[in-house]
Amino acid sequence: QVRGLCGTYNWNQQDEFTTPAGDVETGVAAFANKYRASSDCPMLSPFPLKPCSTFAGRRELAEAACAVLHSPPFQ
């Protein structure tokens, strides 16, 4: 039995956004907000994020992670 951010993996797309409380959200942002680990994490809006400007302080970390994915073992 799988549940959470990875979905239910039961081939039923109607229950993929099941929250920890057991209700089903209809939108990605509302679903993701139910899994926020801390109130320090920003709420997602229903509008698309601009990750580079929203999380400018994380740019170096993101570039380092992407560099790993572009390295020879992953090519």
C-alpha positions, -999 to +999 in steps of 0.1 A: +000+000+000+015+033-011+002+067-002+014+103-001+034+124-025+042+094-047+005+087-052-014+055-045+000+035-074-033+017-080-040+029-115-069+051-103-060+087-110-090+099-090-072+093-057-036+103-065-039+135-045-049+119-012-037+140+017-025+128+051-060+134+065-075+111+038-093+137+018-086+141-020-073+175-033-081+185-069-050+208-074-013+202-072-006+233-050-033+225-025-021+189-023+016+198-018+007+223+009-009+195+030+026+179+031+045+209+043+069+197+070+072+231+087+054+264+088+087+279+077+082+264+043+064+288+020+029+279+009+027+271-028+003+292-048-020+278-075+000+298-100+033+285-115+064+293-094+094+310-107+119+289-088+150+309-096+135+341-082+114+325-054+143+304-040+173+325-051+193+314-020+191+278-032+206+283-067+241+270-058+226+239-043+204+233-073+233+238-097+255+213-078+227+187-079+222+192-116+259+189-122+257+154-107+229+145-130+249+157-160+280+138-150+293+108-170+276+081-148+242+095-158+249+100-195 
